[in-house]
Amino acid sequence: MPSSTPSPADRLRQEARVEAILERIRDIPAGHVQTYGDIEPHAPRLVGRVLATTNQDVPWFRVVRADGSIPKGERQRELLLRDGVPMRGDRVDLDRARA
């Protein structure tokens, strides 16, 4: 039966993938957003998991759902508005805000 413990090489690949996701999030300019799928097209849920488990300081609030909805509610909406992100009601105007 195969071991469930990842090999050192697998761990390094996973760490590199996580760091690449965090770097893409850090690169989103003020006033803009990206969707989970923009950041990692083959694994958008991984982006959410990385954001939920990271202790690093990244502009998490600039990551929204593909339909422009805001997953973290009013706190995220306030940060986006303060950041200058254009909105359409309760959703980000992706046509104007996507980086």
WOTAFEN-V502602 format. One line per field, one symbol per residue. burial: b if it has 24 or more other C-alpha atoms within 12 Angstrom, else e. Layout:
BEGIN
burial = ???
END
This chain:
BEGIN
burial = eeeeeeeeeeeeeeeeebeebbebbbebbbbbbbbbbbbbeeeeebbbebbeeeeeebbbbbbbbbebbbbeeeebbebbbeeebbbeeebbbbeebbb
END
